Amino acid sequence: MMKLSTMLKVDSTVDTQWQSRIAERILEHWEHDQGSAQFFRSSTNFVYVFRKGGERYFLRFADSAERTGAAIEAEMALLCWVASKGMTVTTPIASKNGRCVETVETDLGTFHAVVFAELQGSQGALEELSTAQFEVWGATLGKLHAMMHLYQDPRLSARRTWRDHLNMARIYLPKDEPGVQAEFDNITSWLSALPVTETNYGLIHGDFELDNLFWQDDTIAMLDFDDCSYSWYVADVAFALRDLFETGVDLSNPSFRAFIRGYSEHYCLDEELISHLPTWMRLANLITYAKLVRAMDLANDQDYPEAYTSLLLKLENWVQNYKASLLS
């Protein structure tokens, strides 16, 4: 999640028709139906839905203080490459200038923007997935890892690594929470000692959860590679299945075994690293906790729109829950 101060400065431009002059200014770089852009979501990025020739598209943009243009360029190049290999992903739509990424100066700062066509399909709920669907989910991630393992592009140097995530956490984790600091030290030491091999480490999606997947019969279409970074492939498995193990990790869970079975049909899996799934889950909680602490940079003694007051309360609850998970 971006800093709330950044989110607020742009969201404050959204009018009663869910339109924003900032989104309109950025969207000038793409062909679109005039006046069709409407607010969709603000979280890690700002997202607006708009129409071109009656078809739905999505504008995604980020403050330059949150994302670098180089990192987004690398993400777009990866998406195009994965699509060229036959997997279904959302791919960028070129601007009027023929660019996948546009950097736009506005009175509220500099933003890096991309546009995607709408993905077709339906999104599944975890509790509604069959064993066969868990297997397809795992198989899709296994195929993706097998492909990304072969991908070479100099632009990838702009993507983050697990060390970058830990460096971010080090900055934002509260210094007056010795239990949280101890968890950080333990996880950092554990990761630093893990073997890095040709097959167990590489570029991962980073957020392969169901809300980033669209089911098209027996095929899964993928979006949101915004968190792709370098780490162990097992981390992607853990991050994808966080909700399945919300109340505790059970490696004998039939849904989990189906996911692993599907994955293993397409890419090798380090069983030793999988056995440490609880620690991978703790890593995910640690990073999420640090991101939430970073995001909550609004002063408590000011009045905010009602939506933000509610958001602050929700995020504060999340922060406390994640902190409790790190101290348990």
C-alpha positions, 0 to 999 in steps of 0.5 A: 500500500502507498503512503496514505498522504500520497493517496489522499492528495490524489483521491481528494481530486475525485468529484461526485461523479467519481472523476478526477482531473489528475486521472484525466490529465494522465489519460490524455496520453492514451486514446479514450472516450472523453469523460469516461474515466472513473475512480476504481481503486486506490491501494498500491496504485491508483486505478481508474476504469475508462472506455475506448470505443465502448470497451473497458480499459484500466488506467494504473498510475503511481506516484514517482516516490512510490514506484520508479519508471524503470521498475514499471518498464521492467514489469511491462516487458515481462508481461509482454514476454510471458504473453508471447509464450502463450500464458494469459496475462494482462498486457499494456496498451501503447500510448499515443506516443507508442510507449507502454509507460508514460511519465506525466508531470502534474500539479500534484507531482510526477506519476508513472502510468500504464493502461491495460485492457479488461481481463475476461473471466470470473474470480474464484472464492477460496472456499468455493474452489474444488480440489481440481481448481487448486491443482490448476492454480498450482499448475499455473504458478508452476508454469509461470515459474518455469517460464520466468526462470528462462527470462533474461532482460537487463531491465530486470535489474530495476526489480526489487529483491527479498533483501530490498523488502527487508531493508524497507521493513528495517526502516519502518518497523517500530524500534520500541517493539523488541519482539517485532525486532527479534522476529525481524532478526530471526527471519533475516538470519534464516533467509541469509542462510538459505541456499540459492541455486539455479532452480530454487531462486528467481523472479517471482510474481509476489502476489499470486492470490485469487484476487489477481486471477481470472478463471477462463474455464480451465485456464487462469488469466493473471494480472498485477505483477507489480510486486514481482521481485527476486526471491525463492520460488517457494515464497510465491507458493506461500504468499499465494496460499496465505488465506488457506492457512490463515488459522495455521499451516497444515502441510497435509491439507488436501487443497494444499497438496493439490496445489503442490501436485499441480505445481510440481507437474511443471516446475521442480519444488524444493521440498526442504524449503516447503517444509518451512512454510510457517516461516515463509508465512511469517515473512509475508506477515512481517513485510505486510506489517512494515508496509502498513506502518509505512502507509499510515503517515497521516497525523492523528490530530486532523480531520479527514474525509469519512472514508479515510477515517474508516480506512485508518481504523481498519488499517490500525486493526490490521496493524495490530493483528499483524503485530500479534502474529509476529509476536505469537 
